[in-house]
Amino acid sequence: MKKHEILSPQSRAALFDPPTDPAAIVRNYTLLPEDLALIRQRRRGENRLGFAVHLAFLRFPGRVLGIGEILPPDMLAFIGNQLEINPGAFAAYAQRAETRREHLGELQAYLKVRPFQREDYRAVSQVAVEEAAGTDRGDTIVASMISHLRKHGILLPASLTLEKIGLAARARARKRAYKNLVEGLPSEAVAQLEALIVIDGDGGRTPLTWLREWSEAPTQKNLVGIVERLQAVRALGIGADREQRIHRARYAVIAQETAILSAQHLSRFDEQHRLATLVVFAREMEAILTDAGIAMFDKMLGSVFRRADHQHKERMVNRARVLDVSTRALLGMAKAMLAAKAAGADPLAAVDSAIGWQRLEALVGETETMLAGTREDNLSEVIGRYPVVRRIVPVLLGAFVFRSWKTADPLLAALNLLRGVYATGARKLPKRVPTAFLTSVWRKLVGTGSAVDRRAYEVAVMVALRDRLRAGDVWVEGSRAFRAFDEFLLPRAVFAARRQEGGLGLAVPDRFEDWRAARMVTLEARFQEVRDMAAADALPEAIITEAGLSISPVRRADADGAEEIARRLSAMLPRLRITELLAEVHGWTGFADRFAHLRTGTPPEDSIALMTAVLADATNLGLARMARSSGVFSHSKLLWTAEWHIRDETYQVGLACLVEAIHAQPFTAIWGNGDTSSSDGQFFQAGGHGEARAEHNARYGSEPGVKFYTHISDRYAPFHTKVIAANASEALHVLDGLLHHETSLAIKEHYTDTGGVTEHVFGLCHLLGFRFAPRIRDLADRRLYVADGHADHGALKPLIGGAVNLRIIEENWDEILRLAASIRAGTVAPSAAMRRLAAYPRQNALAKALRGIGCIERTLFTLDWITDPALRRRSNAGLNKGEARNALAKTLFFHRHGEIRDRTFENQSYRASGLNLAVAAVILWNTVYLGRAVAELRAQGETVSDELLVHVAPLGWEHITFNGDYVWPPAPVKDSFRPLRSPRSSFLDTA
């Protein structure tokens, strides 16, 4: 953009030009009866049409039609059709300038509007300043001024006029925010902040850089490093009140910039701007380091349990080996004694001859030793790793302050007790220690009174602290991730107001009695229907016996000829590089323009540089190696582009652009209605620096890694992805993708495999209006729940697990609605809420109530699954689409052996987002060309039925070159599309 511009060409067109979308044209340019009466007072057709066009322009976008301005053909045709005048007549309009002036004057009086005048500057500027207080986006600022002008009947001036006002307002808003942030800072704090960007003579780097960099590997040394940084930030003395001094959105923008700006950048700012940025940096780093410290404590304790479990298993193996040897020896001795007795000989002599008394004594001793203190769990081994825990405790308790919703929480009392013990260096615990928070298992291990085992007690306290932090009923001062659970939800007053207005956005009645009445009628009706079908042996592909439920597996529904047509269509697709594919897709959709600048909100000036940076994420190549491979952009250019344009939110908006384009393709209708989806996790092994924050999952082998959890629609559009730990429950993240995507998809039914299933997911899906239809591996082993546990359920009796506790649902109905409304409103991520509900050591009432709803919904789903083979096939087909998409993703993510080597979660998230966006681009390109290939075959007289095309997926990649030099095309493809290859090409013969 030029110096005095605040809008990109795209934003300027969207705000000041008439729409081209048919729906918007109809909405804005349908003439009223009184409009038509006024228009018909003109004498000639061209004047009536020109008068009507002026009228339309003054209404929307609210400005005067420029002399010689070219109108959108669809708009002109729509207005002409209403007047029954050929649109071509407009070319003869206003041969005299006076005609134009007269028409404009008459229309301004008719519409009661006036031109923008000098005295309007002040009011418009004030509107712009108020808007700029919360954003730097030029389109948002200018849009607020346009809204003000339209509201007051003032015609829009030239875009440059409003842009200049917006630029000045944005500068004023920034300066005001900087001033508010630094006002009242003590001189000592100013000096300390300025010292953050001065290079340390010993280390050769600035304190700013030191504060940002720490290892995420869960070790005591790294925990100490985080605490040292946290203490350094706290020493700056920047209070939390400064966050409230400016608009929250403005604060968020500055906070995002602090993650990018280097000491060199900051040194170039004026003093007020620099200090304000450093103030925000200090506040952000305090929260980030607090969360990092607690997260590392959680990982370290997890590592203790993992190693203890490994040690426990080794001991069990050794125990089995020793017992096996002892048993065999004693068995031989017993046989010898029995034989001696049968022969009338001395059995004791047989012992001496079989193994000898000395050997017998040794075997007894070894067996006693092996059996002594043996436990079925690994807690003894956990306590045995006390030296590790002992190194954690003083660091953790010395750095963090823990709070609880209980007024006299015994866990906090235990933490204070240990804090005092470590401060005084005492060797023994007091005679009386808080133990009310311990489970019965831990109490036995800890002991009581003077017999309290300090080692066991400290370990038990740390385990309880971890569990309570996960649950959210203990939280940490200064943390954002480890806040009180109630703080994640809508404030009670806000919830009550929305509830009264009917604005909760939930799919259930407001009153519990209404919900219960409707759900129990449905539950009883479905039980009766399935019970009758089971008694008549009429269940489709299923049978219920005394042994339980048995359902026939879903068979693959391949139509004859489907593979053949898939090969033929694949052979017709043009061959190209991945760079050419992305450039072509960008030409169709403009997805690269959705990666707005962090500060200004403008599209990237160089879309090729942006796509190169995205491709570096998608292929796992990285920016440095991508710069060398492309040969077009330097590493610094790509780094600047990535830092200012690539973020989670821009990846989401760019992906949404591609998803909308996929669903807009008529060809995709053969794959589904666009209202069902599935989700699945894909494991990627970690390597290098990535191993530090990766987790282990025995399902994927012994190497650590992470999972990319992706949602895909029935039209193959991958509309959401996120990084989760390899050992994390996928069920926690099912609703994240359904609720937090930027597309217009309205998903009604969702599928997962067994890993995505919990009663909480069933319950929340019901509350939020999604039908959850997972493919559950052990469905036959899961029990059904009823309202009346004493009723006779006939043939279904073997499947009944008990009655649902409706009373606890009723008692917690308001909190259930508040939780679901908070998730719908976006105040808490579904995964965060469910993680805390699942983490309660003793499940609280809300968790139990939600589980009760989930039991009802899972029961209804199971009854549907038993009786509806079509549902089973839909679920199976949906999951197969996700698994097939994963194969394409694995192929594309091939550099560095497909390993995740990024040390931070943010960079890992960018890898996942870049990969998913590139996969979506491939799917869109394949869909377009598959549609063209089918059209060509049909044009040649061949019959290609939709029944066959259902089995053709847009996931092939044989025609795409993913590796090599990443060279971008010099110009877009002529006529927008590449020529198809011959369906009888040699490729088919070699395929």
Salt bridges, closest charged atoms under 4 A:
GLU5 OE1 - ARG12 NH2 3.64
ASP17 OD1 - ARG63 NH2 3.62
ASP35 OD2 - ARG59 NH1 2.70
GLU46 OE2 - ARG44 NE 3.17
GLU69 OE2 - ARG63 NH2 2.64
GLU98 OE1 - ARG96 NH1 2.57
GLU106 OE2 - ARG42 NH2 2.90
ASP120 OD1 - ARG114 NH2 2.87
ASP136 OD1 - ARG174 NE 3.14
ASP136 OD1 - ARG250 NH1 2.75
ASP139 OD2 - ARG137 NH2 3.21
GLU163 OE2 - ARG12 NE 2.91
GLU194 OE1 - ARG274 NE 2.97
GLU213 OE1 - ARG205 NH1 2.95
GLU216 OE1 - ARG693 NE 2.70
ASP241 OD2 - ARG245 NH2 3.67
GLU243 OE1 - ARG248 NH1 3.50
GLU243 OE2 - ARG283 NE 2.98
GLU257 OE2 - ARG599 NE 2.76
GLU284 OE2 - ARG480 NH2 2.65
GLU286 OE2 - ARG234 NE 3.98
GLU286 OE1 - ARG283 NH1 2.89
ASP298 OD2 - ARG470 NE 2.94
ASP309 OD2 - LYS313 NZ 3.36
GLU314 OE2 - HIS310 NE2 3.10
ASP324 OD2 - ARG328 NE 3.14
ASP377 OD2 - ARG375 NH2 2.77
GLU381 OE2 - HIS312 ND1 3.30
GLU381 OE2 - ARG315 NH1 3.35
ASP409 OD2 - ARG468 NH2 2.38
GLU458 OE2 - ARG454 NE 2.56
ASP467 OD1 - ARG466 NE 3.35
ASP473 OD2 - ARG468 NE 2.92
GLU477 OE2 - ARG403 NH2 2.67
ASP486 OD1 - ARG492 NH2 3.42
ASP486 OD1 - ARG818 NH1 2.78
ASP510 OD1 - ARG499 NE 2.59
GLU513 OE1 - ARG511 NH2 3.62
ASP514 OD1 - ARG511 NH1 2.76
GLU524 OE2 - ARG531 NH2 3.64
GLU529 OE1 - ARG526 NH1 2.61
GLU541 OE1 - ARG872 NH1 3.86
ASP558 OD2 - ARG556 NE 2.62
GLU564 OE1 - ARG567 NH2 2.93
GLU584 OE1 - ARG978 NE 2.80
ASP617 OD1 - ARG911 NH1 2.73
GLU649 OE2 - ARG647 NE 2.84
GLU695 OE1 - ARG306 NH1 3.97
GLU730 OE2 - LYS707 NZ 3.11
ASP736 OD2 - LYS722 NZ 2.64
ASP736 OD2 - HIS733 ND1 3.78
GLU749 OE1 - ARG771 NH1 3.05
GLU749 OE2 - ARG874 NE 2.94
GLU759 OE2 - ARG858 NE 2.61
ASP778 OD1 - ARG782 NE 3.17
ASP814 OD1 - ARG499 NH1 2.82
GLU815 OE2 - ARG492 NH1 2.69
GLU815 OE1 - ARG818 NH1 3.29
GLU857 OE1 - ARG519 NH2 2.81
GLU857 OE1 - HIS766 ND1 3.58
ASP864 OD1 - ARG526 NH2 2.88
ASP864 OD2 - ARG771 NH2 3.06
GLU883 OE2 - ARG775 NH2 3.44
GLU899 OE1 - ARG901 NH2 3.12
ASP902 OD2 - ARG911 NE 3.23
GLU942 OE1 - ARG568 NH1 2.81
ASP946 OD1 - ARG938 NH2 3.03
